[in-house]
Amino acid sequence: MAHTLLALPYVLITVSAALATVDLRQEQASRSLGASLWQTIRWVILPQIVPGVATGAVFAFIVSWDEIVVTLFIASRAVYTLPRKMWDGINEQVDPTIAAAATVLFLVTLVAIGWQIARQARRSALAARAEA
């Protein structure tokens, strides 16, 4: 519950922004061309709001992942989440597992950033080629 309350503002803002940008004319056009309500939701509305929902999910995950204070305050000593295990490993013992987990997280971040840069460069090259 505590993590939900902490992450709720991030999700609410991003999903609200995504819902505010939904083009109602496309929904009306879909309905006027004979699509059912569920087809309109599936093929018109959802593709428009998926980026906002995904962003909200990523923000909620990051907030919950990084919130060691709430985990230490609310959870009992028997509950071990990964941030708590890392915290205990740093404070109580010298364990190479913590360094390995941090390295894996760092490499995942680097791969994601590299993938995004390559994807954006490919899009720019395709756009430049299409203009020429």
Secondary structure, DSSP 8 states (H G I E B T S, - for coil): -HHHHHHHHHHHHHHHHHHHT--HHHHHHHHHTT--HHHHIIIIIHHHHHHHHHHHHHHHHHHHHH-HHHHHHHS-TT---HHHHHHHHHHH---HHHHHHHHHHHHHHHHHHHHHHHHHHHHHHHHHHHH-
